[in-house]
Amino acid sequence: MMTVDLVTSASNVSASEMLSQIVEVILEIVTSANNVLVNKESFKELATYLERIVPVLKELNKKDVGQSESLNTVTEILNREIKAAKQLLMECSKRNKVYLLMNCRSIVKRLEDTTAEISRALGLLPLASLDISTSIREEIGELCDNMGRAEFKAALAEEEILEKVESGIQDRNVDRSYANNLLSLIADAVGISTERSALKKEFDEFKSEIENARLRKDQAEAIQMEQIIALLERADAASSPMEKETKYFSKRKSLGSQPLEPLQSFYCPITRDVMVDPVETSSGQTFERSAIEKWFSAGNKLCPLTMTLLDTSILRPNKTLRQSIEEWKDRNTMITIASMKSKLMSEDAEEVLHCLEELQQLCQNRDQHREWVILEDYIPSLIHLLGFKNRDIRQHALVILRILVKYSDDAKERLANVGEGLESIVKFLGRRIEERKLAVALLLELSKYDLLRDCIGKTQGCIFYLVTMLSSDDSQGSRDADALLENLSVSDQNVVQMAKANYFKYLLQRLSAGTEDIKIIMATTLAEMELTDHHKESLLVEGVLGPLLHMVSHGDIKMKNVAVKALRNLSSVPRNGLQMIKDGATHPLLDLLLRQSLSSSILREQAAATIMHLALSTVSQEASETPVSLLESEQEVLTLFSLVNLTGPDVQLRILQTFNALCQSPSAKNIKSKLIQCSAIQVLVQLCEHDDQNVRPNAVKLFCCLVDDGDEAIILEHVGQKCLETLVKIIQTSDNEEEKASAMGIISNLPEVPQITQWLLDARALPTVLEILKNSRRSDPNGRELVENAAGAIRRFTNPTNLEWQKRAAEAGVIPMLVKLLGYGTTLTKEYAAMSLARFSENSIGLSRPIPKRKGLWCFSPPPDNVCNVHGGLCTVESSFCLLEAEAVGPLVRVLQEPDPGASEASLDTLLTLIEAERLQSGSKVLEAENAIDPIIKFLSSPSPRLQEKALHALERIFRLPEYKQKYGQSAQMRLVDITQRGNSSMKSLSARILAHLNVLHDQSSYF
């Protein structure tokens, strides 16, 4: 490698030294030319020319060339161009491959320019005055000629890709298959693996080049890159399903919920229909292409509108109008797709069928529509429709599912994640020929996805039905079945599963009709066998529950033991648990717990564990299902919970786990209410001091659930100073993150009364909470919940009615911590942080120190530099809790962009403390400087009425100031008009008042 960069000029060193340096760099370029990632042939051609230059330069260096102006010019040009060639080679060896490919034409142009300049430099050599051989003279002449005429071109494959990119951008081609094919071509061209993660990594690096272009202030390149990225982002590998979903919902939510009527300019003056391919004639009027061409072919030569003579050979595509029409169509289609989903749940079969027909048509029209349907999570709804009685509805659902999964792995994954999705489809293999044909075609598409292949083969009845279909009269169905079986690669495991199914039937027969000894053997088998969830479900369907419950109720202690163990094994599947509750399994199991004198401790533990499984199954219920409750009566709740104090740790643990599960179920509100009424909080307060490291965390967790919705008087009756000290100690010492999060949740949700807050301060809760927040970058769910609850707990120490607490919190460093949480916390953490900052900010105006009056000549000196721009006095974070001094305004504005309305609303409340009363002018100036006014205007279109109303109140004040009314009024105008038409009465009036500020409505308007 060279030790001297080519930065010296011929004026600083001799021509001889300069030539030596140039030769060294040329040799580096020749050696490294094969390492470039694109334009390999062009770099090889340049390297060939440079290699031929080396002998020439060495020959010149042997001679005493002396110093001459022409030779200095030659060396300067060579120095510059060889340096440029080396820089270009380094870029093309290290930069992102996709970026280089997209710029291969400009790279070729740079190579061509460099080659031409070197040729020009060689032509400037004073050959007549140089003592060099004839062969060298001839070589120089030939090099000048060859390099001067050299034309570098991108490879055909590279040109093909660039043409496809340009075509996609120009035509606004957003088809996923087009983007997938294009990304595959790019991968082949630059040597990237087509594996999804590798493509995603390369594409993410490519996206970072936009920022690099902006840093170089190359705006044209940045715009070009954004267009390319927008095209390639349609490919499956370019972005994760989560990224696509986030981007989609961000766009969809910004559109509102009502379709827009087409603008008048969208209609063709001839057909009176919305145009598809608008073209402009020589008269400047725009028509649908097919319509105006038909007009011309009928012999008309005058403009249909202006009746002026037209040049019939001129039809210019109106791309701007076409783009606007397509955006309008996309907007309305997106809103339509989002609004149709609820109609699928209608009890009117005709309405459901009409909706499905429209949905099927949309899915068949465009790939983009299919993606929107997938992102709107239609797949679970379509699976649900497979259970409808109406055959047409079922068949349409199968057809749409096949359309969705045919081109999208994301759709296949979503279907796989729908509970009983595959099972629902497989059932159709045993139905009538049309439904069977649609089902096998759908399963064939699903089997092309590796993660689903095994699941399909293991689904009950699938292989049996498929084998049966092979001999059916339906040729298409039998071909699809044959192809599906081939994809599934039927293995020995499938045969084993079928054998097991036969064995289970035998087992069930013996369990029902065998001797007591045989029944115990069969029940033991069910209890100890490692069964799949599918087999557990099959056993329940086949009728195993009845014999087992009979054994529990009427058998001896040995039979009860094995029967309950078998029930525990089967109940671990949520579907089974729900069915067992429906079939009456709860009461026999509760009896075993209550009749302690007749039950062994092991049996009670097994019964408690089974009841816990049943409780967990209630959590998994679909919202659309009729809720199933484990404990129907208040007496059952009281009886089961009372056992917490009457049993050992193992059963205690299961009972607490049962109630924790029930507090997450559809019956949670009822369960919590009954627990509070039976003084459960008093028991749980005592259990918080339990020594057992399994019992205590579950007690704390249940305590947290009850405090969240509890009666304030009951809570205050049982929660005292000792309890709070215990909770703080748990947070400080426990190794269980979930327990710490629950304890913090209790502190966060306790009634905000002064005595409790003072006790917490005495227990050093404030520094404990702060310590948790300092380690707030937690990735696990329990860690995130702990931080959220800690942020919630801080609120009680920021109560604006108690300045002493606020000052204590501020001095402890709470405010800077809250500002940090605005940047990287969860949405709930950000909401809590903003709420606390708002409480602080309420008191800032009263705490800001007045500027001391100056006497004498000092009165002419400027005011101090640290005068607050909002509060007008001397502010600090610790003394006046100033948001400006805390640098909180920018982070709060960024939280306004959060999709969660709670976080946005809390942030807005905090920012609005800056424009209260006389602070309107100064506060508005700060909000504008931090770009807060535009987001507030956008809240006028928020789906949250609370956010809309708060934004209205803020803008009503801000638009009293002429400069802001003039600058921002127009952007708010259409949203305000919309509220006057669709908002509630108070918002209509307030919106009209703002429009009056903006001189859009008269003060006497009926809207007031």
N, C-alpha and C positions, 0 to 999 in steps of 0.2 A: 504493500500500500504506500501511497505517496505520503511523505511527511510534510510537504509544502502545498497548501491549497493554491489554486490558480487565482490569486487575488492581486498579485503584483502586476504592474503595468510595464510596458516596454521602456518607459521613461525611468524606471527605478532599477532595472537590471538589464544586463546586456542581452542582445538578441539571441546569443548562443545559449545563455542560461534559460531564457524563456522557451526556446525550442526544446531543450532537454526536459523541462517540466511538462510541456505539451505532450511530448512523446510518452512520458510515464502515464499520464492520464488517459491517453488514447489506448494504451495497452490494458489499462484497467477496464475501460469500456468494452474492448474486444473480448476480454475474459468474462465479463459479467453479462454480456448481451443475451445469453441463453436463460438468464434468471428472471426476465420480465414476465408479467402475468398476462399481458395482452399485446397485440401488434408484434408478435415474435418475429415474423418474416421481415417486417420493416426495420426492426432493430438489427437483424442479421445483415440486411442490405447495407445499412449505415456502417455497421462494424466492418464489413468487407471494404468499403471505400476508405474508412479510417486506417485500416490495416495497410492498404496500398500507399497511404500518405507517409507512414512511418519511415520507409527507406528514403523518401524524398527529404524529409526533415533531418534525418541522420546525415545524409549527404551534404545538406546545407550546413549542418553543424560542424562537419569536418573542415569546411573551407573557412577561411578568414573573411567572413562576410562583412565585418566591420559594422558601422552604424550608418543607416540611410533612412530617409523619411519613408520611402516606399516599403522597405523591409520592416520598419517599426509598425507601419499600418497593418501589414500582413500578420505579424505576430499578435498585434492587439486583437484583430478580428478572430484569428484562430483561437487565441486565449479565451475570448468571450464565448465563442460558439462551442468549443470543446467543453467549457465549463457548463454551458446550458445543456449540452447533450448528456453530460454526467448527471446533472441534477434531474433531468427528465428520466434517465434510466433508474435512478434511485427511487423516484416517485413510483415508477411503473413496476418496481420490484417489491414495494412495501405497502402501498396504499390499498384500500379496499378493492377487491377484484371487480365487483359490480360497478363501482364508481369509475374505475379505469375503462371498463367496457363501454359505459355510457359516454365516455369522453374520448373514445378511440379515434374519432375523426379529428378532434382538435390535437390529439397526440401526433397523429399522422401529419397534420399541418405543421406542427412545430418541428418534426423531423425533416420535413421537406424544406422549411425555411432555413434550418441549420445547414442542411446539405448545400442549398443554393448559396448561402453566405460563405461557406468554406470554399466552394467552387470559385466564388468571386475573389476571395482572398488569394487563392493560388494563381488566379489570372493577373493579380497585381504584382507578382514576383518579378523583379528586374532581371529577367533571364539573360538579356544581352550583356549585362555587366557582371554576371556571376560566372565563376569558373567551375561549371558543373558539366558532367558528361552528357553526351547526346541522348543516351538512353533515359536519363533522368528527365531531360527536357521533354522528350517524347511522352514519358509517363505523366508528367505534369499536364501537358496539353490534353492527353486522353482523359485524365481524371477531371480536368475542368469541363470537358465536353460531356462526359458521362454524368457527372454530378449536377451539372447545370440543367440537363434534360431529365434527371431522375424524377419519377412520379410515384409517390408512396400512396398506397391505398389500404383501407381496412380489409380484413379477410372477408370472404363472401358470407361466412356464417355471422360475423359481427355486423356486416351491413344489413343482413336479413333481420337480425334482432333489432337494430336501430330503426329500420323501416316499420317493423311491427310496433315498436314503442311509439313512434311518431303517429302511426295510423290509429293506435289505441287512444292517444291523447287527443288527436284531431276529431275522431269520431265519438269521443267520450264513451268508449267501449268499456262497460263495467261488468262484463260477463266473467264469472269466476273461472270458467273453463279456459277462456282466452288468457287470463292472467296466469293460471296454472301452467298452461302450455308455454307461455312466454318465460316464466321463471325457470321452467325445466330446460328451455333452450339456453338461457343465460348460464345455468349451472353447468351444462355440458361444455359451453364455450370457454368458461374460465376454470373448469376443473373442480367444481364444488360437488360434494356428495348431494344427491337428491333426497337424502334423509331429512325429515322435517326440521329436526333441531339444528342441523348444520346450515340449512337454508335460512332458518330464522336468525341464527347468529350472524350470518353474512349480511342479511338484509338489515338487521339492527345497526350494524356498523356502517352500512351504506347511508342510513337515515342520519347518522351523526355527521355526515359530510355536509349537510345543510348548514349546521351551525358553523362548521369550519369556513364555508363559503361566506357566511354573514360576517364572520370575524375578519375575513379578507376584504370585506365590503364589496364582494362580487354579487350584487343583487340579482343580476340577470341569471347567473348560474344557480343561485339559490331558488329562484322561481322555477327554472327548468327542472331542478332536482325535485321540488315539491310536486310538480306535475307527474314525473316518473314514479315517485313514491306512491302518489294517489292511485296510479294505475296498477302498480305491482301489489299494493296492499290488498287488492281483491283476491290474491292467491291464498290458498289455505295455509301454506307454510309461512306466509309473510307476517302473520299476526296470530296470537293465541286466541282461542274462543272467548276468553275473558276480555281481551283487548277489543275484539270485535263487538262484544256485547256492550262494553262500556261506551265505545264510540257511537254505536247505534242508538242507545237510549239517550245519550247526551243530545244527539241530533233530533231524535223523535220528540223528546220533551220540549225542545225549543220551538216546535212547530205548532203547538196548541192541540186542540182536540177536534176542531171542526174543519171539514174540507172547504176549500175556497172555490168560488165560481171562477171560470176562466176569464181573463181580461178580454176586452173587445178585440184587441189586436191579435188574439190567438185564432180568431175565426177567419176562414177563407171567405172573401167577399162573394165568391161564385157559389160554393157548396153550402155555405153557412155552417160548416162543421169546423171543429178545432183542427188545425193543420198538423200534419205529420212531417212533411218535407217542404217547408216554406221557401219560396224562391222570389227574388225581386226582379221585376221587368225593367226595361229601359226607361219606363215612365216613373220609376221609383216606387211603384205599388207592389205589394207582396201578396202572392196567391199560393194555394196548394199546387205543387208541381204537376200532378196528374190532371188537375182541373184546368190550369192554364194551357197545358199541352193539348188537351182535348179541345179547348177554345181555338187554339191556333190550327189544329188539324181540321176543324170545321170550316176553315177559310177566313176566320176573323183575324184582322190585323190591327184593330184598334183596341186600346186599353178598355176593359169592361167598366172601369170606374171613371177615368178621365176622358175617354173617347179620343185620346191622342194616338197618332200613328206609332206602332211599336216596331222595334227591330226584333223579329221573332227568333233571331239567333242568340239573343242575350237573355239568359236566365241565371242570375247569380244566387247561389244558396245563401239564405239569410241565417247564418250560423248563430248569431246572437239571439234571434227570436226563437230558433229551434231549441237552443239550450234552455231558454226561459220556459218554453212549453214543456220540455222534458222534466225540468225541475218542478214545475207545477204538477205534472202528472205523478212524479215520484212522491211529492209531498202528500198529495191526496191519497195515493195508494198506500203509503206508509200509515197514514191515519186510519184508512179503511181497514187495513189488516189488523191494526191494534184494537179497533173497535168491534171487530167481528167475533173475537174469541168468546165474549160473554154470551153471544147468541147461541153458541153450540150447547150451552147448558139449558136452553129453553125446553119447556115441556111440550111445546108445539112441534110435532115431528115435521110438519111442512116447512116451518121456519128454519129448523135445523138443516133440513135437506137443501133448501134454497141457499143457505149460508155455505154449505159444503160444495155445492155446485159452483158458486162464485169463487170460493177458495181454490178449488181444483183448477179453474180457468186461470186464475192469477198465477198459480204455481207452474202451470204449463207455459205461460207466456214468457216469463223471464227468470233467469237464474237469480237475479237480484230479489225478486219477489219471494222465491223459495227461501233465501237466506233470512229475509225479514220474518217470514212465518216461523222459521226455526228459532230465531232470536226472541220472538214473542212467546216462546215456550208452548206452541200448539200441540207438540207431540203427546204430552200426558192427556190432554183433552181428547185427542183423536183415539188414543188407546182406550180411554173411558167409553167412547162411542161404540167401540167394538162389542160392548155388552148390551147395546140397545136391542129392542125387539124388532124394530123396523129394519128389514133386510137391505133396503136401498141405502139407508144411513150407514150400515156396517160396511157395505161394499165401497161406498165413496170414501169412507175413512181408510180402508185398506189401500185404495188407489192413491190417495194423497200421501199416505205414509211411504209408499214405494217411490213416488216422485221425489219426496224429500230426501230419503236415504240414498237414492241412486247416485247422487253427485256429491254427497257431503258426509265426511267422516264424523263431523260434529253432530249431525242428525243421528247417525248410528249410535254414537256414545250417549246422546240424550235418551234415545229409545231404550238402550241397555240399562239406564239408570231409573227408568220408570218401573215401579214395583209391579210385578206380574205382567210386564209388557210383553215379553216373549211368550209367556204362558198363554196370554190372551190370543196371540196370533196363532200359536200352534194348535189351539182348540179348533180353529177353522179348517185344519187339515182333515178333520173327521166330519165336515158338514157337506152341504150340497156342492155340486160341481163348480159353480161360478165362484163361490166364496173360497173353495179349496184351491182353485186355480190362482186367485188373487193372493191368497196367503202364501202359497209355495213360491210365487214370483217375488213377494216381499222378503221372505226368508232367504231366498237365493241372493238377493242384493245384500242382506245383512251378513251372510256367510262369507262375503268377500273381505270382511273386516276381521283381522286376526283376533281381536279381543272378544268378539262375539261368537266365533266359530264353536268353541267348546261349550259355551252356554246353550247354544241352540241344540247341540247333540245331547246335552244332559237334560233338556226340558222334557217333562213327563209326556210320553205318548208320541213324541216327535218322530223317532226312528220307526216305530211301529206303523204310524200313519204313512210315512214316506214309502216304506217297503210295500204297503198295501196299494199305494198309488201307482207303483210301477206297472201293475197289471191292469190298470183302469183303461176305459175306452177313450179317455181324454188324452189325445196325443201330446198337446202342448203341456198339459199338467204333468204327464209322465216324464216328458223330457226335462222339465224343470226339476222334478223330484230326483231324477237321475243325476242331474248336474249338482243339485244341493247335497245329495249323499256323497258325491265325489268330493265336494268342497269340505264336507264335514270329516272326511277320512275316517269312516266308521272304524273304531278301534275296539280292542278287547274290553276296554272299560265300559263301552256301551252295552256289550253283552252281559258284563257283570251286573250292571244296573238293572237290566231286564230280569236277570236271575234273582237279584235281590227283591225286586217287586213281587215276583212269584212267591218268594220265601215269606215276605211280609203277609201276603194273603193267608198263607198256611199258619203263620204265627197268630194272626188275628182270630182265625177259626179256633185254635187251641186255647187262646186266652178267654174266649167266650164260653167254650163248651168243655174244657178239660177238667181234670181233677184239681184239687187245691194245690197239690205239689206241682202239677204241670203249669198252673196259672202263675205260681211264684217263679218258676223257671222262665216263663215267657216274659213276665214283668221285669225280672232281673236283666234279661237280654235287652229289653227296651231301655232300661235304666243305664246300662253300662256300654251299650254299643255306640260307636262313633258314627252317628247318622248325619247325613247332609240335611240342610234345611228343607230341601225338596222332599226327602224321604219322611222327615218329621211331619210335613204338611200332608203328604200322601196318607200317612198312617191315621191322621185325624180325620181326613176325608173318608177313609175306609171304615171308620167307626170304632177306633181304639179307645176313645174317651169313656164311653159308657161302661165297659168292663172294668176299667181302672178306677173310676169313681165308685163303682159298686164295691170293689175291694177296699177302698178307703173308708166307706161308710159301714160295711158289714164284715170285713175281714178281721182276723186276729192281728196282734201287734206286728207279727212278721210280715203278713200280707200288706198291712198298711205301710210299713217301711218301704218295701220294694215298689208298691204302687205309687207312693208319693215321689220316690226317686225317679220313676219313669215319667211321671207328670212334670217333674222339674226339668228333665231332659227335653221333653216335647215342648214345654212352655217357653223355652229360650227363643223360639221363633215368634215374632210379634203377631203374625197372622193367626198362629195357633193360640197364642195367649188370648186374643180377642174372642176367638171361637169358644175357648174353654170358659171364659166369663159368661158368654151368651148361653152356654149349655149347663150352667149352674155349678161350676167347679169351686166357686168362692166359698160357699157356706161349709162344705165338708172340710175344707182346709182351715177355715177360721175355727171350726169346732175342735180340730186337733190342737190348735194353739191354746184355746180356752180351757179344755179339759186336761189340765196338766197332770192330774193324778192318774190319768189313763194313758198318758203319752210319755215316751222317753224323750230325753233332751235332744237326742239325734233326730228323732222324728219331728219334734217341734222346729228344730233348725231347718230341716228339709221342707217342712210346710211353709215356714216363713220365707225361705228362699224362693219357693214356687210362687207364693203370693207376690213377692217382689218382682218376679218375671212377669206376672200378670199385670202388675202396675206399669211396668216399663212398656208393655204392649199397648197400653192406652195412649201413650205419648205419640206413637207412630201413626195414629189415625189420620186419614185424609179429612180435610175440611169439609168435603162434600158428603162424607159418610154420616149416618146417624150415630151420635156419640155413644160409646159403650162405657159405662161406669163400673168400676170395681166395687166400690162401697156405695150402696144405694141410700141407706138411711143414716140419720145422725147417730143413732145408737151404734151402728157398725163402726163408724169413725171413732166414736168415744171408746168403744170396747177395745179396738185394735191399738189405739194410741196408749190406752191405760196400761197395756202390757209392757210398755217401755220401762216402767219402774218395777216390774214384777218378774223380769226374766234376766238371763245372763247376757254377756256382751255379744255373743253370736246372734242371738235372736233380736236383741236391741238394735244391732247394726242393720239387720234385714228390715225391721219395722221402719226405722228412720229412712232407709233407702226407698222403701215403698212409698212413704209420704212425700219424699223429695220427687219421686217420679210422678205421683199424682198431682203435685203442684206445678207440673209442666204439661199436664193433660188438659183436654177440653173441659173437664170438671174442676179445674184448679180453683176457680173463684169460690165455688161451693165448699170445697175441701178446706181451703184456707179459713173461710168464715167459721166453719164448724170447729176447726182446731183452736182458733182464737177463743171461741166461746167456752171450750173445755179447759181453759187455762194452760194450753200447751206451751205458751211462752214462758210461764213460770218453770215448767219442767225443763225446757231447753236451756234456760239461763243456768240452771243447776248442772246440766250436762256439759256446758261449756267448760266446766272445771273437771270433767271426767279424765281419768288417767289413760284410758284405752285410746290408742292413736288411730283407730278406725271409727270408733263410736263418736268421739268428739268432733271430727271434721264434718260428719254427716249431721250432727246436731246443730253445729254452727251454720251449715248450709240451709237447713230447714228454718232455723231462726231468721236467717236473711230473707227467705221467701215470705215469711209471715210479717216481718217488719215492713216490707215493701208495700203491702196492702193493708196493714193492720190498723186497728182502732187506737187513736192517740192516747186515750185515757187508760186503756188496758196496758199499753206498752209502758207508759210512764209509771204505772202501778208496780211493775215488776223489774224494770231496768233501773238499777241504782249505780252508785259510784263504783262499787266493787265489780259489778258486771262490766262496766266500761274499762276498768283497769285490766280485767281479764282479757277482754277483746284486744286491747292495745298490746298486751303481752303476747298474745297469739300471733299478732302481726309481726312482732319483733323477733319471735323465737321459732315459729313453726317452719318445718321443712316442706310442708304441703302447700303448694301454690294455690290450689283451689280453696283450702281452708282459709288462707290469708285473704284471698279475694272475697270470700263470704263474710269474714269478720269486718273487712273494710266496707263491704256493702251494708252491713248493719249500721256502722257509724255514719255512712253517707245518708241512709234513709230514715234514721231516727228523727222524731219530731224536732224541729229547730227551736227549742226552748232554751233560754239563757242558762238554766241550771245544768243541763246536759253538756252544753258547750264549755262551760266553766270546768266541769268535772273532767272533760276530755283534755282541756289545757293543763289541768293539774296532773293528769296522767301522762303528760308529755306526748300527747297524740300528734300535735302539730309537727314537731321535728320527725316523728316516725312517718307521718304521711309524706313529708317532703323528701325523706330518704327514699321512699318508694318511687316518687316521681323523678328523682335524679337518675334512676335506673329504668327509665320509662320505655326504652326501645326494646320491647319484648315481642317475640314472634309467636309464642304459643298462646292458645286461647285463654288459659287461666291467667297468664301474665298480663295479657291485654285487658282482661276483666279487672284484675287487681289495679291496674293503672287507671282505668275508667272510674272505678269506685273511689280511688284515692282522689281523683280530680273532683268527684262529686262531694267527697268529704270536706275538701278545702272550702267549699261554699259556706259552710256554717261558721268558719272563722273570718268570713269577709262580710258579715251582715252589716249593712250601711248604718244601722241604728246604734252600733257599738264601735265608736272610733278607737277605743283602747284595743279591742281585738284586731281591728284592721291594721293599726300601727304595729302591733306585735307580729302579725303575719307578714307585713311589708318588710319589717326589719329582719325577719328570718329568711327573706329572699323569695317569698312566694310569687311576687309579680313577675320577675324575669322567668321563673319556672313556668308560669301560666303562658307567657308569650312563646316559650319554646314549644309547649304542648300544642299551640295553634299550628305549628309547622309540621309535626310528625305524629300526632296522636290519632286515634280513631275518631270517627265523626262524633261519637258520644263524648269522648274526652275533650274534643275541641269545643263542643257545646257547653260542657261544664266550665272549661277554662274561660270561655267568653262570658259566661254568666257571672263568674267571680270578678272578672275585669270590669264588667259593667257596674257591679256593686262598689268596687273601689272608685271608679270614675265619678260616681254620683257625688262623692264628697270632695272631689279635686278642687272645685271652684272655691269652696270655703277654706281649703287648706293652703292654697297658693298664696305665698307671702307677698304682700304689697311691695312695690318698689319704693325704697326709702326716698323721701324728699331731699333734694340737694339745695344747699345754700350758697350764696355768693356766686362767684364765677363758675362754680361747678354746675350750676343750673343750665349752662350752655353746652355742657359736654353730652355726648350721646348716652342713651340708657345702657344698662349692662347687657352683655351679649346673651345671657341665659334667660332673658325674659320669655315666658311661654307664649307661643303664637296663638293659643286658644284661651288660656286662663288669664293672661295679661299680667301675671305676677312672676315671682321666682319659684320655679317648680323643681322637685326632685322625685325620684321614684319612691323613696322611703318616706318622705315627709308629706307629699301631696298626692301620691299615687297617680301621677300624671301619665296618661297613655302615650303622649308624645315623647316624654323623657324615657319611657320604657321601650320605645320603638315598637309599639304594639299595633299601630294603625295599619302598616303594610300587611302583617300577618292576618289581621282581622279582615282586611279587604280580600285577601286570598281565600279565607274561609267562606266569604260570600259566594264563591264559585262552587262550593261543595254541593253535591246533589241532594244531601240530606237536609230537609227543610228545618229540622231542629237546630242543627249547627248554624245554618245560614241565618235563621231568625235570631239566635243568641248573639251572633256577631253583629247583626244589624242593630239590635238593641244597644249594644256596647258603643258602636260608632255614633249612634244618635245622641248619646250623652254629650258629644262634642258640639252639638248645635242647639242645645237647650237655651231658652230665654235669650239673653243678650249676646250669647256666644254664636249666634247664627252666622254672622258675617265671617268671623275668624275661623269658626269650625268648618264652614262650607269650603273655605279656601284650602284647609288641610285635607278635607275629603277629596277635593278635586285634584290636589297635588298627588294623592295616592291612588288616583283613578277609581274612586269608590262610587261616583255618581252613576256611571253606566251600569254597573251591576244592580244598583238600586232600581234603576229604570226597568231593567229586565225582570225584576220581581213583579212588575205589573202584570206579566204574563204567567206568573207562577201558578201551579195547580193548588197551592196552599192559600186559602183565603186570608189567613192571619198575616202571611208575608205580603200579600197584595195590599192589605189594609195598612200595614206599617209602612210600606214603601210609599203609599199615597200620602200618609201624614208627613213623612219626611220630605217628599217632593213639594207638598203644599207650602212648606216653610222655605225650602231652598229656592223655589221659583218665585218667591217674593223678591229675590235679589235680581235686578235686571240682567247682570252679566251672565248668570247661570240660566235664566229663562231664555235668553237669546242663544246661548251656546248649546243647551241640551233640550230645549223645548220641542224641537222638531222630532227628535228621536223618540220622545215619550208620547207624542201626539196620538198616533194610531192605537197604541195600547190603552191610552186614556179613553179614547172614543169607544173602544171595545168594552171597557168596564162600564161606561155609561149605558151600554146596551144590555150587558149580561150580568153585571155585578148585583149585589144586594142593595137595598135602598140606601144605606149609609154610605157605601162605597160609590154608588152612582152620584150622590150629592157631592161627595168630596172630590171625585174625579171631575165633575162639572166645574167645581170651584177652581181647580187647577187649570182646566181648559179656559176658564175665564181669565186667569192670570196670563195665559198664553194668547189671549185675544182670539180664541177659536170659538168660544161661546159668549153670548151676551150675558151680562149679570142678571138679567130678568128671565133667563132661559127656564123652560118648564122642568129641566133636570134638577133644579134646586128645590 
